[in-house]
Amino acid sequence: MLQASFAYGVATISRFLKIIGLFCKTALLKRLHSAKETYNVKEPTNRSHSIVEAIACVTACCSVLQCASAVVKCCSVLQCVAVFCSVLQCVVVCCSVLRCAAVCCSVLQCATVCCSVLQCAAVCCSVLQCAAVCCSVLQCAAVCFNVLQCAAVRCSVLQCAAVCCSVLQCAAVCCSVLQCAAVCFNVLQ
């Protein structure tokens, strides 16, 4: 697009220079004709150039200088346009770089958010694992407590049985004593 604009500018300037050349040629012919009428100069003599030729020469030089200054101005304008276009290209490049940087920053922010979410998920998983371990420990403690209660009941039952056995032994001893007493009583009669 820049090359097309530059070509259009060059074509416009060349047309402008052609118009200036035609204008200078017409003005030169008009001045030459008016100089001939004003000074009523005839054919030049052998001495030197006529006044008309001198005026025509000066006029041609002036028009050439004017055309040259116009060309110089056009060239400086074109240089300024080229510099401005290069500056605009640099601005476009910088804008694209900044857009890429903004996209990269947003991607990094999303990655940071995802990492923090994953860290929270890991913490929650570790908390749940700790809770599962605690639940299993409590279940084991409950089982052990039930076992201990059963053992205590059995111990108390065994103690009761031991007491009953000792009572029965005492009763047996008493019975044997009573039998002996009955035998003795019978013998005494």
Secondary structure as GFF3:
##gff-version 3
##sequence-region A 1 189
A	DSSP	alpha_helix	2	39	.	.	.	ID=ss1
A	DSSP	alpha_helix	51	188	.	.	.	ID=ss2
###
